[in-house]
């Protein structure tokens, strides 16, 4: 996952799942992360990163 460019950090006690959608360049790669720590309120984060 590309957490650094997005400024994300994940605590050790966080329950999460994630996937990445990759496409042919120059289309962006999209990283999707779901924080499942609070099952009633999952948080979804998506970051799209392009290559120059």
Helices and strands as residue ranges (DSSP letters): H 3-6, E 16-21, E 29-35, G 39-41, E 43-49
